């Protein structure tokens, strides 16, 4: 097995915005310093991400001695300084975790609201995040679930050989990139040491619709790549798609690009179902559902009724009406957004999670199901 080195390091100062490449980074248990210490949130504290607003990835950051500078297409730049933050405690939610964060400035809120296209607030974790994850036994930043993600260059090369499109590492938002050319070598690592820090790999990273964002244009790819290709050879029996490994730091310390990755302990690689032979047999993209002439329909979700259409998914329309159906991948992979169709009909793309819900019993995936009539659903 060939040796690996740490090729590059990336931090993402604001959750869902573009990353910053670094040659040296300080590792804390809550994550890399500067990584996902800011997040955009709605008035109720709910996180705002590129899963719904893909153009967020076009926001770029510069780390300054006293704060940060942000740029976005066709907008004046924004500079924020830590010394001017209001630092008022405010409740926020990242997936199932609700905890306290801090307000920043009205100027930042206004700037990001204009960029995103809806009212948001830029919130800050503080020097140490108040989000404690029981599974880890310590705090974590605004990252989805685990503080760090590692992917090898060989894994990306293997994906590109299989896919009809070429993909770049920035689509996957990894913190640590390993130079190893062996595909998915990181799947076999249990404990590693980089520089001064020992890391433990805790689980493979389940991927979502965010990986399908064109990072230059800030829009979702109609092809649903790379999820479509990954679903052919990196999916488990439940339909979840995995690429990269989540890890945690066991101590604090410095890491540098070029550091050797010393494997201290190996583990058995995860098993994934190989569906490559079905490449041309299955439809994956919700965009491939045959579109009918646009019509107005009545949609009722948990007894909350609103007017919608027969073009957009139930999830999109419910969110626009202020109804938050539980969801995760937004790509028909995980099944988190399953709903029970009480009345009416939907059209539905053939996506992996369909095999794991009770379709005949009326279950549907809100992220992919499009109303074809007046409809009532519960979750």
C-alpha positions as CSV (number, residue, x, y, z in Angstrom):
1,X,0.0,0.0,0.0
2,X,1.6,3.3,-1.1
3,X,2.3,6.1,1.3
4,X,0.1,9.1,1.5
5,X,0.8,12.8,2.3
6,X,-1.5,15.6,3.1
7,X,-1.9,17.3,-0.3
8,X,-4.1,20.3,0.6
9,X,-6.1,21.8,3.5
10,X,-9.4,23.6,3.1
11,X,-11.5,25.6,5.5
12,X,-15.0,26.9,4.9
13,X,-15.5,30.0,7.0
14,X,-19.2,30.1,6.4
15,X,-21.3,27.0,6.1
16,X,-22.0,26.4,2.4
17,X,-19.8,29.1,1.0
18,X,-16.6,28.5,-1.0
19,X,-13.6,27.2,0.7
20,X,-10.2,28.7,1.5
21,X,-7.0,26.7,0.7
22,X,-4.4,26.8,3.5
23,X,-0.8,25.5,3.7
24,X,-0.9,25.3,7.5
25,X,-3.8,24.8,9.9
26,X,-4.4,24.6,13.6
27,X,-6.6,21.6,14.6
28,X,-9.0,21.8,17.5
29,X,-11.4,19.2,18.6
30,X,-14.3,21.3,17.3
31,X,-12.6,21.3,13.9
32,X,-10.0,23.3,12.0
33,X,-9.6,26.8,13.2
34,X,-11.8,29.1,11.0
35,X,-13.8,26.2,9.6
36,X,-17.6,26.6,9.6
37,X,-17.5,29.1,12.5
38,X,-20.2,31.2,10.7
39,X,-23.6,30.1,9.3
40,X,-26.6,31.8,7.8
41,X,-29.8,31.3,9.7
42,X,-33.5,32.2,9.3
43,X,-35.3,34.2,12.0
44,X,-36.2,30.9,13.8
45,X,-32.6,29.8,13.9
46,X,-32.9,27.2,11.1
47,X,-29.8,26.8,9.0
48,X,-29.6,28.1,5.5
49,X,-27.4,26.1,3.1
50,X,-26.6,25.6,-0.6
51,X,-28.8,22.5,-0.5
52,X,-31.6,25.0,-1.2
53,X,-29.7,28.1,-2.3
54,X,-26.9,26.7,-4.5
55,X,-25.6,30.2,-5.5
56,X,-24.2,30.4,-1.9
57,X,-21.2,28.5,-3.2
58,X,-20.2,31.6,-5.2
59,X,-19.5,33.6,-2.1
60,X,-15.7,33.7,-1.5
61,X,-13.9,34.5,1.7
62,X,-10.6,36.1,2.7
63,X,-9.3,35.6,6.2
64,X,-8.1,39.0,7.6
65,X,-6.2,39.7,10.8
66,X,-9.3,41.2,12.5
67,X,-12.1,39.4,10.7
68,X,-13.1,38.3,7.2
69,X,-13.8,39.8,3.8
70,X,-16.5,38.4,1.5
71,X,-17.1,38.8,-2.2
72,X,-20.0,37.6,-4.4
73,X,-20.8,38.1,-8.1
74,X,-22.1,41.6,-9.0
75,X,-22.0,42.8,-5.4
76,X,-19.7,45.1,-3.5
77,X,-17.5,43.3,-1.1
78,X,-18.3,43.0,2.6
79,X,-15.7,43.2,5.4
80,X,-16.7,42.2,8.9
81,X,-14.6,42.7,12.1
82,X,-14.8,40.6,15.2
83,X,-14.6,43.8,17.4
84,X,-17.9,45.1,15.9
85,X,-20.0,42.0,16.4
86,X,-23.1,42.5,18.5
87,X,-22.5,39.1,20.2
88,X,-26.0,38.7,21.3
89,X,-26.9,35.1,22.1
90,X,-29.4,33.5,19.7
91,X,-30.7,30.0,19.3
92,X,-29.8,28.2,16.1
93,X,-30.4,24.7,14.7
94,X,-28.1,22.4,12.7
95,X,-30.1,19.3,11.8
96,X,-31.3,18.0,15.1
97,X,-29.0,20.1,17.3
98,X,-30.3,23.3,18.8
99,X,-27.8,25.4,20.7
100,X,-26.7,29.0,21.2
101,X,-24.7,31.1,18.7
102,X,-24.0,34.8,18.5
103,X,-25.2,37.6,16.2
104,X,-22.7,39.5,14.1
105,X,-23.8,42.8,12.5
106,X,-26.7,44.3,10.7
107,X,-24.5,45.1,7.7
108,X,-23.5,41.4,7.4
109,X,-27.2,40.3,7.7
110,X,-28.2,42.7,5.0
111,X,-25.4,41.8,2.6
112,X,-26.0,38.0,2.9
113,X,-29.8,38.5,2.6
114,X,-29.3,40.2,-0.7
115,X,-27.0,37.5,-1.9
116,X,-29.2,34.6,-0.9
117,X,-32.5,36.3,-1.9
118,X,-34.3,35.9,1.5
119,X,-33.9,37.3,4.9
120,X,-31.0,35.7,6.8
121,X,-28.7,36.4,9.7
122,X,-25.0,35.7,9.8
123,X,-24.3,33.9,13.1
124,X,-21.0,33.1,14.8
125,X,-20.1,30.1,17.0
126,X,-17.9,32.2,19.3
127,X,-14.3,31.1,20.1
128,X,-15.7,27.7,21.2
129,X,-18.9,26.3,19.8
130,X,-21.8,25.6,22.3
131,X,-22.9,22.7,20.1
132,X,-22.0,19.5,22.0
133,X,-22.5,16.3,20.1
134,X,-23.0,13.4,22.5
135,X,-21.6,10.9,20.0
136,X,-18.3,12.7,20.1
137,X,-18.2,13.9,23.6
138,X,-17.2,17.4,22.7
139,X,-18.2,20.5,20.8
140,X,-18.5,20.8,17.0
141,X,-18.7,23.9,14.8
142,X,-21.6,24.4,12.3
143,X,-20.4,21.4,10.2
144,X,-23.2,18.9,9.4
145,X,-22.3,16.3,11.9
146,X,-18.6,15.7,12.3
147,X,-15.8,18.2,12.4
148,X,-13.6,17.0,9.6
149,X,-13.7,15.2,6.3
150,X,-10.9,13.5,4.3
151,X,-10.8,12.3,0.7
152,X,-8.0,10.9,-1.3
153,X,-7.1,12.1,-4.8
154,X,-7.3,8.5,-6.0
155,X,-10.9,8.3,-5.0
156,X,-11.8,11.4,-7.1
157,X,-9.8,10.0,-10.1
158,X,-11.7,6.7,-9.8
159,X,-15.1,8.6,-9.8
160,X,-14.1,10.6,-12.8
161,X,-13.1,7.5,-14.7
162,X,-16.6,6.1,-14.1
163,X,-18.7,9.3,-14.5
164,X,-19.8,10.9,-17.7
165,X,-18.7,14.2,-16.3
166,X,-15.5,15.5,-14.7
167,X,-15.7,16.4,-11.1
168,X,-13.5,18.6,-8.9
169,X,-12.7,18.2,-5.2
170,X,-14.5,21.5,-4.3
171,X,-17.8,19.8,-5.0
172,X,-17.2,17.5,-2.0
173,X,-16.1,20.2,0.5
174,X,-13.4,18.1,2.2
175,X,-11.1,19.6,4.7
176,X,-8.1,17.3,4.1
177,X,-7.0,15.9,0.7
178,X,-4.7,12.9,0.7
179,X,-2.2,12.5,-2.1
180,X,-2.6,8.7,-2.4
181,X,-3.5,7.5,-5.9
182,X,-5.1,4.2,-4.6
183,X,-8.9,4.6,-4.9
184,X,-10.7,4.8,-1.6
185,X,-7.7,4.0,0.5
186,X,-9.2,6.2,3.2
187,X,-11.9,3.6,3.6
188,X,-9.4,1.3,5.2
189,X,-8.0,3.8,7.7
190,X,-9.1,3.7,11.4
191,X,-6.5,5.9,13.1
192,X,-4.0,8.2,11.4
193,X,-1.5,10.8,12.4
194,X,-0.8,14.0,10.4
195,X,1.8,16.4,11.8
196,X,1.2,16.9,15.5
197,X,-2.4,15.5,15.4
198,X,-3.9,12.0,15.7
199,X,-7.2,11.5,14.1
200,X,-9.8,8.8,14.3
201,X,-12.0,7.9,11.3
202,X,-15.6,7.5,12.7
203,X,-17.8,6.9,9.6
204,X,-18.0,7.2,5.9
205,X,-19.5,10.5,4.7
206,X,-23.1,10.2,3.3
207,X,-23.5,12.6,0.3
208,X,-26.4,14.8,-0.6
209,X,-27.7,17.1,-3.3
210,X,-25.0,19.7,-2.5
211,X,-22.4,17.7,-4.4
212,X,-24.4,18.3,-7.6
213,X,-23.9,22.1,-7.5
214,X,-21.9,23.6,-10.3
215,X,-19.5,25.6,-8.2
216,X,-18.7,28.1,-10.9
217,X,-22.3,28.8,-11.9
218,X,-24.0,28.3,-8.5
219,X,-26.8,26.1,-9.9
220,X,-27.7,22.4,-9.5
221,X,-26.7,20.2,-12.4
222,X,-29.6,18.7,-14.2
223,X,-27.6,15.5,-14.6
224,X,-27.6,14.9,-10.8
225,X,-23.9,14.1,-11.1
226,X,-21.9,12.9,-9.3
227,X,-24.7,11.3,-7.2
228,X,-25.9,9.3,-10.1
229,X,-22.6,7.7,-10.7
230,X,-21.8,7.3,-7.0
231,X,-25.2,5.5,-6.5
232,X,-24.0,2.9,-9.0
233,X,-21.0,1.7,-6.9
234,X,-20.9,3.6,-3.6
235,X,-24.4,3.0,-2.2
236,X,-25.3,0.8,0.8
237,X,-28.3,-1.5,1.0
238,X,-30.5,1.4,2.2
239,X,-29.6,3.5,-0.8
240,X,-27.3,6.0,1.0
241,X,-24.4,7.2,-1.1
242,X,-20.9,7.6,0.4
243,X,-17.7,9.4,-0.6
244,X,-15.0,10.4,1.8
245,X,-14.5,9.6,5.5
246,X,-15.6,11.7,8.6
247,X,-12.9,12.0,11.2
248,X,-12.3,13.6,14.6
249,X,-9.1,14.9,16.2
250,X,-7.9,13.2,19.3
251,X,-5.7,16.2,20.3
252,X,-5.0,19.7,19.2
253,X,-2.0,20.7,17.1
254,X,-0.5,21.9,13.8
255,X,-0.8,20.2,10.4
256,X,0.8,21.3,7.2
257,X,0.4,20.5,3.5
258,X,3.1,18.0,2.7
259,X,2.9,16.2,6.0
260,X,3.0,12.4,5.9
261,X,-0.2,10.6,6.7
262,X,0.9,7.8,9.1
263,X,-1.7,5.0,9.4
264,X,-1.8,3.8,13.0
265,X,-4.7,1.4,12.6
266,X,-6.6,-0.1,9.7
267,X,-10.2,-1.2,9.5
268,X,-12.2,-3.3,7.1
269,X,-13.6,-1.3,4.2
270,X,-17.4,-0.8,4.0
271,X,-19.4,-2.9,1.6
272,X,-21.3,-1.1,-1.2
273,X,-23.8,-2.6,-3.7
274,X,-22.5,-2.6,-7.2
275,X,-25.3,-1.4,-9.5
276,X,-23.0,-0.5,-12.4
277,X,-24.8,-2.9,-14.7
278,X,-28.0,-1.0,-14.2
279,X,-26.5,2.3,-15.5
280,X,-28.7,2.5,-18.5
281,X,-31.8,0.9,-17.0
282,X,-32.8,3.3,-14.2
283,X,-33.9,6.9,-14.1
284,X,-32.2,8.8,-11.3
285,X,-33.0,12.5,-11.8
286,X,-36.2,14.0,-10.6
287,X,-35.8,16.4,-13.5
288,X,-36.5,13.5,-15.8
289,X,-40.0,13.0,-14.6
290,X,-42.2,13.9,-17.6
291,X,-43.5,17.4,-17.2
292,X,-47.2,18.2,-17.9
293,X,-48.7,21.5,-18.7
294,X,-48.4,23.8,-15.7
295,X,-51.5,23.8,-13.5
296,X,-52.5,25.1,-10.2
297,X,-53.1,22.5,-7.5
298,X,-54.1,22.6,-3.8
299,X,-51.5,21.0,-1.5
300,X,-52.3,20.1,2.1
301,X,-49.4,19.1,4.4
302,X,-50.3,18.0,7.9
303,X,-53.6,19.9,7.6
304,X,-51.9,23.1,6.4
305,X,-53.3,24.0,3.0
306,X,-51.7,26.2,0.3
307,X,-51.9,26.7,-3.4
308,X,-49.1,25.2,-5.5
309,X,-48.4,23.7,-8.9
310,X,-47.7,20.5,-10.7
311,X,-44.1,21.4,-11.7
312,X,-42.1,21.6,-8.5
313,X,-41.5,19.0,-5.8
314,X,-43.6,18.8,-2.7
315,X,-40.6,19.7,-0.6
316,X,-39.8,22.9,-2.5
317,X,-43.4,24.0,-2.4
318,X,-43.9,23.2,1.3
319,X,-40.8,25.1,2.2
320,X,-41.9,28.1,0.2
321,X,-45.2,28.0,2.2
322,X,-43.3,27.9,5.5
323,X,-43.7,24.2,6.2
324,X,-40.5,22.3,7.0
325,X,-40.8,18.7,6.0
326,X,-37.9,16.8,7.5
327,X,-35.2,16.2,4.9
328,X,-31.5,15.5,4.5
329,X,-30.0,14.6,1.1
330,X,-32.7,16.3,-1.1
331,X,-31.8,13.8,-3.9
332,X,-33.9,10.7,-3.2
333,X,-31.2,8.8,-1.5
334,X,-31.8,8.8,2.2
335,X,-35.6,8.6,2.6
336,X,-35.6,11.2,5.4
337,X,-38.3,13.2,3.6
338,X,-40.8,10.3,3.2
339,X,-44.5,11.4,3.5
340,X,-47.8,9.5,3.4
341,X,-50.1,10.5,0.5
342,X,-53.5,10.6,2.0
343,X,-55.3,11.9,-1.1
344,X,-54.3,12.7,-4.7
345,X,-51.5,11.6,-6.9
346,X,-47.8,12.4,-7.5
347,X,-45.3,11.7,-10.3
348,X,-42.1,10.3,-9.0
349,X,-38.6,9.7,-10.5
350,X,-37.0,6.3,-9.9
351,X,-34.5,7.1,-7.2
352,X,-32.6,4.7,-4.8
353,X,-34.7,5.4,-1.7
354,X,-37.9,4.4,-3.5
355,X,-36.8,0.8,-3.0
356,X,-36.9,1.3,0.8
357,X,-40.3,3.0,1.3
358,X,-43.8,1.6,1.1
359,X,-44.8,3.0,-2.3
360,X,-47.9,0.7,-2.6
361,X,-49.0,1.9,0.8
362,X,-48.9,5.5,-0.3
363,X,-45.5,6.7,0.8
364,X,-43.5,9.1,-1.4
365,X,-40.3,11.1,-1.2
366,X,-41.1,14.8,-0.8
367,X,-37.8,15.9,-2.4
368,X,-38.6,14.1,-5.7
369,X,-42.4,13.7,-5.8
370,X,-44.3,16.3,-7.9
371,X,-48.1,16.7,-7.4
372,X,-50.1,15.7,-10.4
373,X,-53.4,16.7,-8.8
374,X,-54.8,18.3,-5.7
375,X,-53.0,16.4,-2.9
376,X,-52.9,15.8,0.8
377,X,-49.9,14.4,2.6
378,X,-48.8,13.8,6.2
379,X,-45.4,13.2,7.7
